[in-house]
């Protein structure tokens, strides 16, 4: 096995392949959150974007507005950004960001 600065070459190759993909997805998420913020204002949803880490986006939303917010978040994040390529979104809801539970939310809502 070959090493470069303490890392196996295989690890560096994997990182070189993954980095552009991860950066592109991060750009899509960031652009989507801007649109979501505007839609929250337009729909008078009491909520706001907090932050995103890796592939998780966190929002704080008043409990009475959660279902409407989920509809907007899911629709905007799953919007195709290149041809028909979509990023699947799993929605989790919890009282605090460190303790979410998965919920099922379809397109009917």
C-alpha positions, 0 to 999 in steps of 0.5 A: 500500500502506498502512503502520502502524508500518512494517508493511504493513496486509496483514501486520497483517491476516494476523497478526490472523487467524493469531494466534488459530489459533496460540494455540489450537493451542499450548493444545492442544499444551500440554494434550496434553503434560501428558497425555503426561507422565502416560502416560509415568509410567503406562507406565514410559517413560523419557522426558520432555517438553522444550519446544515451539517454534511447531508442534514438540514435543520429548521426550527418550526412552530409545532402548529406549522410543522406539516406545512413546513414539511411539505415545502421543505420536502418539495424544495429539496427534492426538486430536480437540479440537473435533468431528472436527478433528484435527491431523496429527502427523509424528514425527521421531527423532534423537540430538539435537533439532537433527538429527531424521529423519522416520520412518513410524509407523502405527496398528498399532504 
